[in-house]
Amino acid sequence: MEFDYKDFHIDATPLSEGGHYFARAKLLRRSADGTQLVEQKWSGDLGQFPSERDAMEYARRWAIEWVDENG
């Protein structure tokens, strides 16, 4: 799942491995002129979930909270 939030583009696509899904997020910030995306933060694995949907939702919430606190 990819989406835009404030000045960030967020990729909250989980990693699928061994029947489990690992939540993670990559946050890219728009450059000052708005023409480029620059990597700002990589979450690493945020936890293991039984479904892709659960992992994606956890990563989405984590990313939004990170942006609100640090963006």
Jmol script that loads the backbone (N, CA, C; Angstrom):
load data "model"
ATOM      1  N   MET A   1       0.846  -1.171   0.000  1.00  0.00           N
ATOM      2  CA  MET A   1       0.000   0.000   0.000  1.00  0.00           C
ATOM      3  C   MET A   1       0.894   1.236   0.000  1.00  0.00           C
ATOM      4  N   GLU A   2       0.672   2.085  -0.951  1.00  0.00           N
ATOM      5  CA  GLU A   2       1.394   3.351  -1.019  1.00  0.00           C
ATOM      6  C   GLU A   2       0.382   4.489  -0.956  1.00  0.00           C
ATOM      7  N   PHE A   3       0.756   5.551  -0.244  1.00  0.00           N
ATOM      8  CA  PHE A   3      -0.134   6.698  -0.118  1.00  0.00           C
ATOM      9  C   PHE A   3       0.675   7.933   0.239  1.00  0.00           C
ATOM     10  N   ASP A   4       0.066   9.077   0.059  1.00  0.00           N
ATOM     11  CA  ASP A   4       0.687  10.348   0.425  1.00  0.00           C
ATOM     12  C   ASP A   4       0.050  10.863   1.707  1.00  0.00           C
ATOM     13  N   TYR A   5       0.894  11.425   2.572  1.00  0.00           N
ATOM     14  CA  TYR A   5       0.432  12.008   3.819  1.00  0.00           C
ATOM     15  C   TYR A   5       1.312  13.214   4.120  1.00  0.00           C
ATOM     16  N   LYS A   6       0.705  14.361   4.207  1.00  0.00           N
ATOM     17  CA  LYS A   6       1.409  15.631   4.387  1.00  0.00           C
ATOM     18  C   LYS A   6       2.465  15.756   3.299  1.00  0.00           C
ATOM     19  N   ASP A   7       3.734  15.987   3.647  1.00  0.00           N
ATOM     20  CA  ASP A   7       4.795  16.139   2.644  1.00  0.00           C
ATOM     21  C   ASP A   7       5.495  14.817   2.336  1.00  0.00           C
ATOM     22  N   PHE A   8       4.898  13.698   2.695  1.00  0.00           N
ATOM     23  CA  PHE A   8       5.541  12.395   2.563  1.00  0.00           C
ATOM     24  C   PHE A   8       4.786  11.473   1.618  1.00  0.00           C
ATOM     25  N   HIS A   9       5.555  10.604   0.972  1.00  0.00           N
ATOM     26  CA  HIS A   9       4.990   9.469   0.239  1.00  0.00           C
ATOM     27  C   HIS A   9       5.391   8.251   1.062  1.00  0.00           C
ATOM     28  N   ILE A  10       4.417   7.415   1.398  1.00  0.00           N
ATOM     29  CA  ILE A  10       4.654   6.294   2.303  1.00  0.00           C
ATOM     30  C   ILE A  10       4.358   4.981   1.590  1.00  0.00           C
ATOM     31  N   ASP A  11       5.293   4.050   1.716  1.00  0.00           N
ATOM     32  CA  ASP A  11       5.104   2.690   1.210  1.00  0.00           C
ATOM     33  C   ASP A  11       4.998   1.782   2.422  1.00  0.00           C
ATOM     34  N   ALA A  12       3.799   1.271   2.684  1.00  0.00           N
ATOM     35  CA  ALA A  12       3.538   0.409   3.837  1.00  0.00           C
ATOM     36  C   ALA A  12       3.246  -1.018   3.378  1.00  0.00           C
ATOM     37  N   THR A  13       3.941  -1.463   2.342  1.00  0.00           N
ATOM     38  CA  THR A  13       3.752  -2.807   1.805  1.00  0.00           C
ATOM     39  C   THR A  13       4.480  -3.808   2.696  1.00  0.00           C
ATOM     40  N   PRO A  14       3.760  -4.808   3.242  1.00  0.00           N
ATOM     41  CA  PRO A  14       4.409  -5.769   4.134  1.00  0.00           C
ATOM     42  C   PRO A  14       5.261  -6.789   3.370  1.00  0.00           C
ATOM     43  N   LEU A  15       6.181  -7.387   4.091  1.00  0.00           N
ATOM     44  CA  LEU A  15       6.996  -8.473   3.567  1.00  0.00           C
ATOM     45  C   LEU A  15       6.281  -9.780   3.890  1.00  0.00           C
ATOM     46  N   SER A  16       6.091 -10.619   2.897  1.00  0.00           N
ATOM     47  CA  SER A  16       5.448 -11.919   3.082  1.00  0.00           C
ATOM     48  C   SER A  16       6.530 -12.990   3.125  1.00  0.00           C
ATOM     49  N   GLU A  17       6.518 -13.776   4.217  1.00  0.00           N
ATOM     50  CA  GLU A  17       7.517 -14.824   4.350  1.00  0.00           C
ATOM     51  C   GLU A  17       6.991 -15.935   5.249  1.00  0.00           C
ATOM     52  N   GLY A  18       7.006 -17.153   4.737  1.00  0.00           N
ATOM     53  CA  GLY A  18       6.623 -18.314   5.540  1.00  0.00           C
ATOM     54  C   GLY A  18       5.198 -18.279   6.053  1.00  0.00           C
ATOM     55  N   GLY A  19       4.288 -17.693   5.291  1.00  0.00           N
ATOM     56  CA  GLY A  19       2.896 -17.639   5.718  1.00  0.00           C
ATOM     57  C   GLY A  19       2.586 -16.536   6.711  1.00  0.00           C
ATOM     58  N   HIS A  20       3.557 -15.687   6.977  1.00  0.00           N
ATOM     59  CA  HIS A  20       3.366 -14.558   7.880  1.00  0.00           C
ATOM     60  C   HIS A  20       3.693 -13.279   7.132  1.00  0.00           C
ATOM     61  N   TYR A  21       3.231 -12.177   7.691  1.00  0.00           N
ATOM     62  CA  TYR A  21       3.452 -10.868   7.081  1.00  0.00           C
ATOM     63  C   TYR A  21       4.142  -9.960   8.086  1.00  0.00           C
ATOM     64  N   PHE A  22       5.192  -9.298   7.624  1.00  0.00           N
ATOM     65  CA  PHE A  22       5.966  -8.423   8.480  1.00  0.00           C
ATOM     66  C   PHE A  22       5.671  -6.974   8.103  1.00  0.00           C
ATOM     67  N   ALA A  23       5.164  -6.228   9.074  1.00  0.00           N
ATOM     68  CA  ALA A  23       4.829  -4.820   8.848  1.00  0.00           C
ATOM     69  C   ALA A  23       6.112  -4.016   8.754  1.00  0.00           C
ATOM     70  N   ARG A  24       6.147  -3.087   7.803  1.00  0.00           N
ATOM     71  CA  ARG A  24       7.279  -2.180   7.656  1.00  0.00           C
ATOM     72  C   ARG A  24       6.850  -1.013   6.799  1.00  0.00           C
ATOM     73  N   ALA A  25       7.580   0.075   6.918  1.00  0.00           N
ATOM     74  CA  ALA A  25       7.209   1.276   6.163  1.00  0.00           C
ATOM     75  C   ALA A  25       8.460   2.015   5.719  1.00  0.00           C
ATOM     76  N   LYS A  26       8.365   2.580   4.539  1.00  0.00           N
ATOM     77  CA  LYS A  26       9.426   3.429   3.994  1.00  0.00           C
ATOM     78  C   LYS A  26       8.795   4.790   3.754  1.00  0.00           C
ATOM     79  N   LEU A  27       9.401   5.829   4.324  1.00  0.00           N
ATOM     80  CA  LEU A  27       8.868   7.173   4.205  1.00  0.00           C
ATOM     81  C   LEU A  27       9.794   8.014   3.341  1.00  0.00           C
ATOM     82  N   LEU A  28       9.243   8.592   2.309  1.00  0.00           N
ATOM     83  CA  LEU A  28       9.982   9.461   1.402  1.00  0.00           C
ATOM     84  C   LEU A  28       9.417  10.865   1.531  1.00  0.00           C
ATOM     85  N   ARG A  29      10.302  11.840   1.650  1.00  0.00           N
ATOM     86  CA  ARG A  29       9.872  13.230   1.799  1.00  0.00           C
ATOM     87  C   ARG A  29      10.071  13.967   0.477  1.00  0.00           C
ATOM     88  N   ARG A  30       9.144  14.821   0.153  1.00  0.00           N
ATOM     89  CA  ARG A  30       9.260  15.620  -1.059  1.00  0.00           C
ATOM     90  C   ARG A  30      10.361  16.658  -0.892  1.00  0.00           C
ATOM     91  N   SER A  31      11.144  16.860  -1.951  1.00  0.00           N
ATOM     92  CA  SER A  31      12.199  17.881  -1.917  1.00  0.00           C
ATOM     93  C   SER A  31      11.558  19.264  -1.817  1.00  0.00           C
ATOM     94  N   ALA A  32      12.356  20.251  -1.482  1.00  0.00           N
ATOM     95  CA  ALA A  32      11.851  21.615  -1.309  1.00  0.00           C
ATOM     96  C   ALA A  32      11.124  22.127  -2.543  1.00  0.00           C
ATOM     97  N   ASP A  33      11.609  21.751  -3.720  1.00  0.00           N
ATOM     98  CA  ASP A  33      10.937  22.206  -4.948  1.00  0.00           C
ATOM     99  C   ASP A  33       9.810  21.269  -5.384  1.00  0.00           C
ATOM    100  N   GLY A  34       9.607  20.166  -4.628  1.00  0.00           N
ATOM    101  CA  GLY A  34       8.495  19.249  -4.896  1.00  0.00           C
ATOM    102  C   GLY A  34       8.693  18.317  -6.067  1.00  0.00           C
ATOM    103  N   THR A  35       9.896  18.278  -6.646  1.00  0.00           N
ATOM    104  CA  THR A  35      10.110  17.465  -7.847  1.00  0.00           C
ATOM    105  C   THR A  35      10.682  16.086  -7.567  1.00  0.00           C
ATOM    106  N   GLN A  36      11.209  15.863  -6.358  1.00  0.00           N
ATOM    107  CA  GLN A  36      11.849  14.590  -6.052  1.00  0.00           C
ATOM    108  C   GLN A  36      11.368  14.066  -4.706  1.00  0.00           C
ATOM    109  N   LEU A  37      11.484  12.751  -4.553  1.00  0.00           N
ATOM    110  CA  LEU A  37      11.233  12.121  -3.268  1.00  0.00           C
ATOM    111  C   LEU A  37      12.572  11.638  -2.721  1.00  0.00           C
ATOM    112  N   VAL A  38      12.861  11.965  -1.469  1.00  0.00           N
ATOM    113  CA  VAL A  38      14.116  11.605  -0.832  1.00  0.00           C
ATOM    114  C   VAL A  38      13.798  10.737   0.378  1.00  0.00           C
ATOM    115  N   GLU A  39      14.501   9.597   0.506  1.00  0.00           N
ATOM    116  CA  GLU A  39      14.228   8.714   1.637  1.00  0.00           C
ATOM    117  C   GLU A  39      14.483   9.445   2.943  1.00  0.00           C
ATOM    118  N   GLN A  40      13.503   9.407   3.821  1.00  0.00           N
ATOM    119  CA  GLN A  40      13.580  10.099   5.104  1.00  0.00           C
ATOM    120  C   GLN A  40      13.698   9.109   6.261  1.00  0.00           C
ATOM    121  N   LYS A  41      12.964   8.001   6.169  1.00  0.00           N
ATOM    122  CA  LYS A  41      12.924   7.063   7.296  1.00  0.00           C
ATOM    123  C   LYS A  41      12.566   5.682   6.789  1.00  0.00           C
ATOM    124  N   TRP A  42      13.224   4.679   7.335  1.00  0.00           N
ATOM    125  CA  TRP A  42      12.907   3.279   7.071  1.00  0.00           C
ATOM    126  C   TRP A  42      12.614   2.645   8.421  1.00  0.00           C
ATOM    127  N   SER A  43      11.464   2.028   8.570  1.00  0.00           N
ATOM    128  CA  SER A  43      11.052   1.524   9.874  1.00  0.00           C
ATOM    129  C   SER A  43      11.763   0.259  10.299  1.00  0.00           C
ATOM    130  N   GLY A  44      12.205  -0.545   9.340  1.00  0.00           N
ATOM    131  CA  GLY A  44      12.617  -1.898   9.686  1.00  0.00           C
ATOM    132  C   GLY A  44      11.355  -2.700   9.967  1.00  0.00           C
ATOM    133  N   ASP A  45      11.511  -3.937  10.404  1.00  0.00           N
ATOM    134  CA  ASP A  45      10.320  -4.754  10.693  1.00  0.00           C
ATOM    135  C   ASP A  45       9.652  -4.263  11.967  1.00  0.00           C
ATOM    136  N   LEU A  46       8.340  -4.049  11.875  1.00  0.00           N
ATOM    137  CA  LEU A  46       7.562  -3.527  13.003  1.00  0.00           C
ATOM    138  C   LEU A  46       6.792  -4.616  13.745  1.00  0.00           C
ATOM    139  N   GLY A  47       6.849  -5.821  13.249  1.00  0.00           N
ATOM    140  CA  GLY A  47       6.142  -6.923  13.884  1.00  0.00           C
ATOM    141  C   GLY A  47       5.613  -7.895  12.860  1.00  0.00           C
ATOM    142  N   GLN A  48       5.269  -9.080  13.340  1.00  0.00           N
ATOM    143  CA  GLN A  48       4.762 -10.158  12.498  1.00  0.00           C
ATOM    144  C   GLN A  48       3.254 -10.289  12.693  1.00  0.00           C
ATOM    145  N   PHE A  49       2.530 -10.468  11.577  1.00  0.00           N
ATOM    146  CA  PHE A  49       1.074 -10.517  11.616  1.00  0.00           C
ATOM    147  C   PHE A  49       0.566 -11.696  10.793  1.00  0.00           C
ATOM    148  N   PRO A  50      -0.603 -12.235  11.151  1.00  0.00           N
ATOM    149  CA  PRO A  50      -1.142 -13.386  10.425  1.00  0.00           C
ATOM    150  C   PRO A  50      -1.748 -13.029   9.067  1.00  0.00           C
ATOM    151  N   SER A  51      -2.037 -11.739   8.845  1.00  0.00           N
ATOM    152  CA  SER A  51      -2.638 -11.358   7.559  1.00  0.00           C
ATOM    153  C   SER A  51      -1.934 -10.136   6.988  1.00  0.00           C
ATOM    154  N   GLU A  52      -1.962 -10.056   5.666  1.00  0.00           N
ATOM    155  CA  GLU A  52      -1.366  -8.914   4.979  1.00  0.00           C
ATOM    156  C   GLU A  52      -2.070  -7.625   5.384  1.00  0.00           C
ATOM    157  N   ARG A  53      -3.373  -7.694   5.507  1.00  0.00           N
ATOM    158  CA  ARG A  53      -4.156  -6.508   5.872  1.00  0.00           C
ATOM    159  C   ARG A  53      -3.759  -5.966   7.245  1.00  0.00           C
ATOM    160  N   ASP A  54      -3.599  -6.863   8.215  1.00  0.00           N
ATOM    161  CA  ASP A  54      -3.212  -6.432   9.562  1.00  0.00           C
ATOM    162  C   ASP A  54      -1.829  -5.785   9.556  1.00  0.00           C
ATOM    163  N   ALA A  55      -0.895  -6.394   8.834  1.00  0.00           N
ATOM    164  CA  ALA A  55       0.460  -5.847   8.761  1.00  0.00           C
ATOM    165  C   ALA A  55       0.460  -4.477   8.090  1.00  0.00           C
ATOM    166  N   MET A  56      -0.294  -4.359   7.015  1.00  0.00           N
ATOM    167  CA  MET A  56      -0.366  -3.096   6.279  1.00  0.00           C
ATOM    168  C   MET A  56      -0.980  -1.997   7.141  1.00  0.00           C
ATOM    169  N   GLU A  57      -2.033  -2.317   7.849  1.00  0.00           N
ATOM    170  CA  GLU A  57      -2.698  -1.322   8.691  1.00  0.00           C
ATOM    171  C   GLU A  57      -1.784  -0.873   9.836  1.00  0.00           C
ATOM    172  N   TYR A  58      -1.057  -1.802  10.418  1.00  0.00           N
ATOM    173  CA  TYR A  58      -0.134  -1.436  11.497  1.00  0.00           C
ATOM    174  C   TYR A  58       0.950  -0.503  10.973  1.00  0.00           C
ATOM    175  N   ALA A  59       1.528  -0.843   9.826  1.00  0.00           N
ATOM    176  CA  ALA A  59       2.577  -0.008   9.234  1.00  0.00           C
ATOM    177  C   ALA A  59       2.029   1.366   8.850  1.00  0.00           C
ATOM    178  N   ARG A  60       0.813   1.406   8.338  1.00  0.00           N
ATOM    179  CA  ARG A  60       0.184   2.680   7.964  1.00  0.00           C
ATOM    180  C   ARG A  60       0.042   3.584   9.194  1.00  0.00           C
ATOM    181  N   ARG A  61      -0.478   3.022  10.273  1.00  0.00           N
ATOM    182  CA  ARG A  61      -0.658   3.810  11.502  1.00  0.00           C
ATOM    183  C   ARG A  61       0.690   4.265  12.066  1.00  0.00           C
ATOM    184  N   TRP A  62       1.681   3.374  12.040  1.00  0.00           N
ATOM    185  CA  TRP A  62       3.011   3.721  12.533  1.00  0.00           C
ATOM    186  C   TRP A  62       3.580   4.891  11.741  1.00  0.00           C
ATOM    187  N   ALA A  63       3.473   4.835  10.423  1.00  0.00           N
ATOM    188  CA  ALA A  63       4.029   5.881   9.556  1.00  0.00           C
ATOM    189  C   ALA A  63       3.346   7.218   9.799  1.00  0.00           C
ATOM    190  N   ILE A  64       2.039   7.222   9.915  1.00  0.00           N
ATOM    191  CA  ILE A  64       1.320   8.468  10.166  1.00  0.00           C
ATOM    192  C   ILE A  64       1.733   9.066  11.504  1.00  0.00           C
ATOM    193  N   GLU A  65       1.854   8.221  12.515  1.00  0.00           N
ATOM    194  CA  GLU A  65       2.277   8.705  13.829  1.00  0.00           C
ATOM    195  C   GLU A  65       3.698   9.274  13.761  1.00  0.00           C
ATOM    196  N   TRP A  66       4.598   8.588  13.031  1.00  0.00           N
ATOM    197  CA  TRP A  66       5.967   9.081  12.908  1.00  0.00           C
ATOM    198  C   TRP A  66       5.994  10.446  12.229  1.00  0.00           C
ATOM    199  N   VAL A  67       5.246  10.593  11.152  1.00  0.00           N
ATOM    200  CA  VAL A  67       5.197  11.877  10.441  1.00  0.00           C
ATOM    201  C   VAL A  67       4.653  12.966  11.362  1.00  0.00           C
ATOM    202  N   ASP A  68       3.586  12.667  12.077  1.00  0.00           N
ATOM    203  CA  ASP A  68       2.994  13.670  12.964  1.00  0.00           C
ATOM    204  C   ASP A  68       3.977  14.109  14.053  1.00  0.00           C
ATOM    205  N   GLU A  69       4.821  13.203  14.536  1.00  0.00           N
ATOM    206  CA  GLU A  69       5.764  13.531  15.595  1.00  0.00           C
ATOM    207  C   GLU A  69       7.077  14.124  15.078  1.00  0.00           C
ATOM    208  N   ASN A  70       7.483  13.749  13.856  1.00  0.00           N
ATOM    209  CA  ASN A  70       8.810  14.116  13.368  1.00  0.00           C
ATOM    210  C   ASN A  70       8.822  14.928  12.090  1.00  0.00           C
ATOM    211  N   GLY A  71       7.714  14.941  11.400  1.00  0.00           N
ATOM    212  CA  GLY A  71       7.677  15.579  10.076  1.00  0.00           C
ATOM    213  C   GLY A  71       7.601  17.045  10.174  1.00  0.00           C
TER     214      GLY A  71
END
end "model"
wireframe off; spacefill off
backbone 0.3
color backbone group
